[in-house]
Amino acid sequence: MAKRLTLILGGARSGKSSHAERLAAEQAAAQERTQGGSVLYVATAEAWDDEMRSRIAAHRAQRPAHWRTLEAPRRTGAAIAVALQEEAAAVVLVDCLTLLANNVLMEVPPDAGEAEATAALMAEVDALLAVWAASQAEWILVSNEVGLGVVPAYPLGRLYRDALGRANQRLAAAADTVLLMVAGIAMQVKG
């Protein structure tokens, strides 16, 4: 089986993570027979408050205990490269680009413009794509589709929406398969 890149998009609570985890388990099981079916789960969330700690705990509880977890809220591509050098994986699941974008954009100076913010996020996306291209693993990336809702009322919100939208476009162009999750149902957009 040739390696593939799958991008899963959707809104909040659309079933993105659950679907991505099912796909990862299926792909790992299919590869178990030929080359070992380990999964590297890459978490980009940071626990800044009790609500986020609770969400992270719920995500940990729902995925298989034998999956390796890499917490990489920034410079995620470089962290994955190191993890894959230490131990190969059949499947890499990155959940999620939405939080990674948040983490990257929070490091951009407050007076940065759209071009600088987008460039910072695109550098992170390009690093992820470079590691994917060099790896032998199947990759699944999860990201929110943030362009379908209300235009944010504040500049940082608009900057975030626009930068993430451009990042999603770059990932979708590189992906073999793009799925859009709506109410727990996966709709194939590409592939």
C-alpha positions as CSV (number, residue, x, y, z in Angstrom):
1,M,0.0,0.0,0.0
2,A,1.4,3.4,-1.0
3,K,1.6,6.0,1.8
4,R,-1.3,8.5,1.8
5,L,-2.1,11.9,3.3
6,T,-5.6,12.3,4.6
7,L,-7.0,15.7,5.7
8,I,-10.1,15.7,7.8
9,L,-12.0,19.0,8.1
10,G,-15.1,20.0,9.9
11,G,-16.7,22.3,12.4
12,A,-16.6,22.0,16.2
13,R,-18.0,18.7,17.4
14,S,-18.5,17.4,13.9
15,G,-16.8,14.1,14.7
16,K,-13.4,14.9,13.2
17,S,-11.3,13.4,15.9
18,S,-13.4,10.2,16.4
19,H,-13.4,9.6,12.6
20,A,-9.6,10.2,12.4
21,E,-9.0,7.8,15.2
22,R,-11.2,5.1,13.5
23,L,-9.2,5.6,10.3
24,A,-5.9,5.4,12.1
25,A,-6.9,2.1,13.8
26,E,-8.1,0.7,10.5
27,Q,-5.0,1.7,8.6
28,A,-2.8,0.4,11.4
29,A,-4.6,-2.9,11.5
30,A,-4.3,-3.3,7.7
31,Q,-0.5,-2.7,8.0
32,E,-0.1,-4.9,11.0
33,R,0.1,-8.0,8.7
34,T,2.9,-6.5,6.6
35,Q,5.1,-4.1,8.5
36,G,3.7,-3.6,12.0
37,G,0.8,-1.3,12.7
38,S,1.8,1.2,15.3
39,V,0.2,4.7,15.6
40,L,1.9,7.9,16.6
41,Y,-0.8,10.2,17.9
42,V,0.5,13.9,17.8
43,A,-1.4,16.2,20.1
44,T,-1.1,19.9,19.6
45,A,-3.3,21.1,22.5
46,E,-2.0,22.9,25.6
47,A,-3.9,22.8,28.9
48,W,-4.3,26.4,29.7
49,D,-7.4,26.0,31.9
50,D,-9.6,23.4,33.5
51,E,-11.9,23.1,30.5
52,M,-9.0,22.3,28.2
53,R,-7.5,19.9,30.7
54,S,-10.9,18.1,30.7
55,R,-11.0,18.0,26.9
56,I,-7.5,16.6,26.7
57,A,-8.3,13.9,29.3
58,A,-11.4,12.9,27.3
59,H,-9.3,12.6,24.1
60,R,-6.7,10.5,25.9
61,A,-9.4,8.2,27.4
62,Q,-11.0,7.5,24.0
63,R,-7.9,6.5,22.1
64,P,-6.1,3.1,22.4
65,A,-3.6,2.9,25.3
66,H,-1.0,1.2,23.0
67,W,-0.7,4.2,20.7
68,R,2.3,6.4,21.2
69,T,1.5,10.0,22.1
70,L,3.7,12.9,21.1
71,E,2.7,16.3,22.6
72,A,4.0,18.9,20.1
73,P,2.1,22.2,20.4
74,R,4.8,24.0,18.3
75,R,7.4,23.0,15.8
76,T,5.4,19.9,15.3
77,G,7.0,18.8,12.1
78,A,10.5,18.7,13.7
79,A,9.1,16.9,16.8
80,I,7.5,14.2,14.5
81,A,10.7,13.8,12.6
82,V,12.6,13.0,15.8
83,A,9.9,10.7,17.1
84,L,9.9,8.7,13.8
85,Q,13.7,8.4,13.9
86,E,13.4,7.0,17.4
87,E,10.6,4.6,16.4
88,A,8.9,4.1,13.1
89,A,5.1,4.3,12.9
90,A,2.7,2.9,10.4
91,V,0.3,5.8,10.9
92,V,0.8,9.4,12.1
93,L,-2.3,11.1,13.4
94,V,-2.0,14.9,14.0
95,D,-4.9,16.3,16.0
96,C,-5.2,19.1,15.4
97,L,-4.0,21.9,13.0
98,T,-6.6,24.3,14.5
99,L,-4.8,24.3,17.9
100,L,-1.4,24.3,16.2
101,A,-2.4,27.4,14.3
102,N,-3.5,29.0,17.6
103,N,-0.1,28.2,19.2
104,V,1.9,29.5,16.2
105,L,-0.1,32.7,15.9
106,M,0.1,33.4,19.6
107,E,3.9,33.6,19.1
108,V,3.6,36.2,16.4
109,P,4.2,39.8,17.6
110,P,0.9,41.5,18.4
111,D,1.5,44.2,15.7
112,A,2.1,41.6,13.0
113,G,0.1,41.9,9.9
114,E,-1.7,39.2,8.0
115,A,1.3,38.4,5.8
116,E,3.6,37.8,8.7
117,A,1.0,35.7,10.6
118,T,0.2,33.6,7.5
119,A,3.9,33.1,6.8
120,A,4.5,31.8,10.3
121,L,1.7,29.3,10.0
122,M,2.7,28.3,6.5
123,A,6.3,27.6,7.7
124,E,4.8,25.1,10.2
125,V,2.6,23.5,7.5
126,D,5.5,23.2,5.1
127,A,7.6,21.5,7.9
128,L,4.8,19.0,8.4
129,L,4.5,18.3,4.7
130,A,8.3,17.9,4.4
131,V,8.3,15.3,7.2
132,W,5.3,13.5,5.7
133,A,7.1,13.4,2.3
134,A,10.2,11.9,3.9
135,S,8.3,9.3,6.0
136,Q,6.9,5.9,5.1
137,A,3.8,6.3,7.3
138,E,0.2,7.0,6.5
139,W,-0.7,10.4,7.8
140,I,-4.1,11.8,9.0
141,L,-4.4,15.5,9.7
142,V,-7.4,17.0,11.5
143,S,-8.3,20.7,11.2
144,N,-11.3,22.8,11.7
145,E,-13.1,24.4,8.7
146,V,-13.4,27.9,10.1
147,G,-14.5,29.8,7.0
148,L,-18.2,28.8,7.0
149,G,-19.3,30.8,10.0
150,V,-19.7,34.4,11.1
151,V,-16.9,36.7,10.3
152,P,-15.0,37.3,13.6
153,A,-15.7,40.7,15.1
154,Y,-12.1,41.4,16.1
155,P,-8.9,41.6,14.1
156,L,-7.1,38.7,15.7
157,G,-10.0,36.4,15.0
158,R,-10.1,37.4,11.3
159,L,-6.3,37.0,11.1
160,Y,-6.6,33.5,12.6
161,R,-9.5,32.5,10.3
162,D,-7.7,33.7,7.2
163,A,-4.4,32.1,8.1
164,L,-6.0,28.7,9.0
165,G,-8.0,28.8,5.8
166,R,-4.9,29.3,3.7
167,A,-3.1,26.5,5.7
168,N,-6.1,24.2,5.1
169,Q,-5.9,25.0,1.4
170,R,-2.2,24.1,1.2
171,L,-2.8,20.8,3.1
172,A,-5.8,19.9,0.9
173,A,-3.7,20.5,-2.2
174,A,-1.1,18.1,-0.9
175,A,-3.5,15.5,0.5
176,D,-4.6,12.4,-1.4
177,T,-7.9,12.4,0.4
178,V,-9.9,15.3,2.0
179,L,-13.0,14.5,4.1
180,L,-15.5,17.1,5.4
181,M,-17.2,16.0,8.6
182,V,-20.8,17.1,9.1
183,A,-22.8,15.8,12.1
184,G,-20.6,12.8,12.4
185,I,-20.8,11.9,8.7
186,A,-17.7,11.9,6.5
187,M,-18.2,13.5,3.1
188,Q,-15.4,12.9,0.6
189,V,-14.2,16.1,-1.0
190,K,-11.1,14.8,-2.7
191,G,-9.6,11.4,-3.5
